[in-house]
């Protein structure tokens, strides 16, 4: 069965768009569990560690940050 996945060059624009979405929520990042915090910091390019982004941790962090933002509505 053929696999369908983005090429490496196609992932950078997606992370850039996600970073634009998450940047206003950056103050909330410190409250995330360490794996999620590390993933968001890598996506936002605020990490001092040169690490790859754990996509599952980033997805969980995005959901948590958006839920937190939605609580204030």
WODA-V745339 format. One record per pair of residues at least 6 apart in sequence whose C-alpha atoms are under 8 Angstrom apart, sorted by sequence separation. I is the first residue (numbers start at 0). J is the second residue. If there is no record, write none. Layout:
i:I j:J
i:I j:J
This chain:
i:30 j:36
i:40 j:46
i:29 j:36
i:41 j:48
i:28 j:36
i:41 j:49
i:37 j:46
i:41 j:50
i:41 j:51
i:42 j:52
i:28 j:39
i:41 j:52
i:39 j:52
i:38 j:52
i:38 j:53
i:38 j:54
i:38 j:56
i:39 j:57
i:38 j:57
i:22 j:43
i:35 j:56
i:39 j:60
i:21 j:43
i:34 j:56
i:35 j:57
i:38 j:60
i:39 j:61
i:18 j:42
i:35 j:59
i:36 j:60
i:17 j:42
i:18 j:43
i:35 j:60
i:15 j:42
i:14 j:42
i:31 j:60
i:31 j:63
i:28 j:64
i:27 j:64
i:21 j:61
i:24 j:64
i:21 j:64
i:24 j:68
